Amino acid sequence: MSRFFDSPKNISALLSKEELQTIWQESAGDDILEFDDFADFFSEIGLAEWREKEQRYKFADIYVYGFEMLRRGAV
């Protein structure tokens, strides 16, 4: 899981489920064995929320700025 927090710079603040799954596989798949648990963890700590209308996960602004994520289209 710490690998994710080491390198979110330049990823989008709005991610499709598939994009977040790719990040999970690359950075936390060894620590959190199920993608749904990974996504639930993000939601529980307020890092990202699922937006049904857009069918995307949106990262909270404080993390977007702190991790220097890309804000393109993130409203």
N, C-alpha and C positions, 0 to 999 in steps of 0.2 A: 504494500500500500504506500509506503514512503516513496517509492519510485514515482508514483503519480504526483505527489506534492513537490518533488524535486524538479519537475519539468513541464508544467502546464503552459509555460510562456509560448505565445504565438499560436495557441489553439483557439478555436472559436468559442465565444461565450454561449452560443446556441448550437447544440449538437443533436443530430438525429440519434435514435436508439442504436443504429448500426455503428455510428461514429464512436459513441460512448462505449459500446461493446468492444471495439477495436482497442481503445485506450485501456479498458479493463484487462483485456487479454495481454497487452504489452506491459502493463504496470502493476496490476494487482491480482492477476489470475492465480498466482501461487498462494497469496494470502487469503483471498476471498474466493471460494470455489464456485459460487453461483453468481451470475451477472445480476439477477434480481436482488440479491443481498447487497451487492456493491451499489446499485442504484438506490436501494432503500436507505443505505448508510448515508449517501450523499444528501438525500432528502431529510433524514433525521437530524443531521448536523447543520442543515440550512445552507449547504454548499450549492446544491442545484435542485430545481423542481421540474417535474414533468409538466409540460404545457400541452394539454390535450388538443386545443385548437390548432396549434402549429405543429403538433406531433414532434416536439423537440424538448430536450432538456435545456433549461436556462440557468446559468450560473448566477449567483447573487453578485450584485455590483461590487461589494467590498472585496470579494475574491477575484473578480475580473480585474480590478485595479491592482490589487496586491500581487497577483500572479502574472500581471502584464499579458492578459489574454486579449484576444481580438474582439472588439465590440461590434463589428460589422453586423447590422441587422438585429442586434440584441436590444430590444425595447421592452 
